[in-house]
Amino acid sequence: MDWLDYLGWAGSAVLVWSLSQARILRLRVLNLIGSVVLVVYNAALSVWPMVGLNVAMTGINAYHLYKMLRTRHDEATYTVVQVGTDDTFLAHVLRVHWADLAKFNPSFRFDDAPDRTAFLTMRGDEVVGVLFLRPAGDGVAQIELDYVTKRFRDLSPGEFVFRDSGLLTGRGYHRVLTPPGMVAPYYGRLGFQRHGDHYELELPA
């Protein structure tokens, strides 16, 4: 095979690999890369129908990537909804995602503790995140669970709970603590400060 054959196989492999991704942002990025490579490959061979197909795929992926990245910090795109810790829909969401949830929050146990507060982060009518808090005294909120579904994990929608400071300060909190031992924490880019095995955030008044 010459370099052009390798290029075609590489583009095809990336395209197929993209379809195996659960995370929607990663899927779009890989699919875009594969489509661009195949545009070059098919153009070099003058296979114009395939050039047209991959140009269209490139445009579609670029549009959706732009839309996702433009709205990832948009409060109009994501909504935080408080639910009761005994809510049956919440229990269903936790049950469906329990195996994945436990990988990142190994110490979390679900029970209907009376002092817990639960929030669902929504994108339209789709649940993209679950957050559990409990009071730790002196205006401190202790995170017990902070989970984002696979599809939206690269977009970090959990930030909306912390960005809307009134959501927590209205409940008398002025500081948030993360649970120790959480796998792959993302809090550093949300303004949290690391303290030993956990992170802390001072909420603005």
Salt bridges, closest charged atoms under 4 A:
GLU75 OE2 - ARG163 NH2 3.75
ASP100 OD2 - ARG153 NH2 2.42
ASP111 OD1 - ARG116 NH1 3.60
GLU126 OE2 - ARG151 NE 3.08
GLU144 OE1 - ARG116 NE 2.28
GLU144 OE2 - ARG134 NE 2.74
ASP154 OD1 - ARG23 NH1 2.81
GLU159 OE2 - HIS73 ND1 2.87
GLU159 OE1 - ARG163 NH1 3.13
ASP197 OD1 - HIS198 ND1 3.30
GLU200 OE1 - HIS195 NE2 3.90
GLU200 OE2 - HIS198 NE2 3.01
GLU202 OE2 - ARG175 NE 2.94
